[in-house]
């Protein structure tokens, strides 16, 4: 087995000679430092994975919201075109707008001769 090939395997450390107490504590410190480093690296990878998952979920949510907003914009644009067409067609037949501009200022009841559900409100 290659030295350090498995992060969970600590058998690669040499056993200190029984008479060398300083070597024993140094080896223990190395083993402990490696273990702490392994745990810290695991936690770091886990945090990265959680952050990536969270960003992915947020991205999906924002894409859905964006699609819904684009659909709403399209619907409102079509409605605005329709209402503009209705208004343009109505202006040609509406006697209240072309002959009595003061009616717009002082308010007149909405016109009953429009064949769609559009109401004129005083300005």
C-alpha positions, 0 to 999 in steps of 0.5 A: 500500500502506498503511503498516505493513499487512504485518508482513513488509514493511519497504519502508515505512521511508524511506531517509535522506538520504545526508548525515544519518548520525544519521537513518540509525542511528535508522532502522536502530534502528527497523527492528531494533526492529520486527523483534525485536518481530515475532519476539517476537510470533510466538513469543508467539503460538506459545506461546499456541497450544501452551498451548491445544493442551496444555490441550485434550489435558489436558481431553479426557484428564480427560473420558475419565477422568471418564467411566470413573470415573462408569461405575465408580461406577455399577457399584459402586453397582449391586453394593452394591444387589445385595449389600444385597438378597442380605444382606437375603434371607439374613438371613431364612433364616440361623439363625447370625445370629439365634440365635447372635450370639456366633458372629459374634464368635468366627467360624463357617465361612461358610454353605453354604446361600446360593445365590449366591457370597457368603461370611460372614466373621467380624467 
